[in-house]
Amino acid sequence: MTATHAFWLAGREATGDATFDVTNSYDGRLVGKVSVPTDAQVEEAVAAAYAVRDEFAATPAHVRAKALNHVADRLTERTEEIAQLISAENGKPIKWARGEVGRAVSVFRFAAEEARRFNGGDAQRLDTDAGGTGRLALTRRIPQGVVLGIAPFNFPLNLSAHKVAPAIAVGAPIILKPAPATPISSLILGELLAETDLPAGSWSVLTVPNDRMPALVQDERLPVISFTGSDKVGYAIMDSVPRKHCTLELGGNGAAVVLGDWACDEDLDWAATRIATFSNYQGGQSCISVQRVIADASLYERLLPKIVAAVEAQVTGDPADDATDVGPLVNEDAAKRVESWVDEAVAAGASLLAGGKREGATYAPTVLADVPADVTISCEEVFGPVLTVKKVDGEAEAFAAVNDSKYGLQAGVFTHDLQTAFRAHRALEVGGVVIGDVPSYRADQMPYGGVKQSGVGREGVRHAMDDYTYERVLVLTGLAL
């Protein structure tokens, strides 16, 4: 796992003049060296993608579907190898890394299915007015052009798959830029794509440093940008290219609401277990991890100790160990940031009920109560294994607390009442509401994205395909309708 990894330039392996190290955040060992493309090589990749865009758009659907299914099959065959790699470069516990590979397999399978049936339009009679007699409109969806996909470190394989698979499905060339901390998983995708018959130039995986990204973002030959990452960077990208089509999947501070009807011991045990698991999975480094628990006053005193016990039961340790629930954060600086936010909250009067300790890049699963509304951890996305718990009186106050945030990605509502579920769906200012569970559920085929500072547009294979294309109308004249 310490080889030097080439990048993928217009479908072929290439190396540049420099390399950078990818290290394991748990023990500091070298995972691999990655080659960095030169400016000339980046230009070659962009020029190749731009040149092949019409050819790729015209590629038969069965060719694109076959390539997507091939990647899914090969990911399945190499699941354990790739999961070990994700765990090594990301610090993700191996059991979660295996799950990530499985999800990426599904993304490519869904994309293969959608590629075969995607046309994006229908036939519309225009003779509803006299001037349209004998006329019929046919609508098709056409690729907007080359996609620049910018992937994050927290799901380095699956969120790269969410950029690449929909682009291939619609016949849009894509240049994928992986996160510098976790590029090797994306390079594996390049390895598998190179085994297919897709046109040369239709895809590249470029390990470009972040400080060289503005030039790519600004390049007019790349009219579509799909970015997953922080709100600060995402909106800076959008502001810099207002005439481009940008899909931004940004941060959140996911809330789990436990309402008064979720009150028996079995209900509370389930809620506490789910909250503890999904505030800490991936080290809390998920946009939809549980950061806030908003509990009805009628059950707060019973629920809180159950949450604390379930959080304390989370196993922290070596991510390569099957027993580990919580591994390190992506690097020590990230853990130090989380530590500083917790320390700030405690100094301001919050009660530390569990955790609150850092060892290197690992931060212990943490529970805070009585957190002041104006401290950083109340306002921002912590992106670490920290949970705050708040007591409220009734549904209206609970929903208002969820909405009292600049973010709006997903929310979970523990209730048995169908009417309450529909009220939550109407009232909560988020992109998705999960009933009877935490906000951390995502099916890779469903529309996924947020409102407010959590982004614009939607991922999920079919929905990304819509984002990568536009409607073009064909009007036929002189027909006997």
Disulfide bonds with the S-S distance in Angstrom:
none
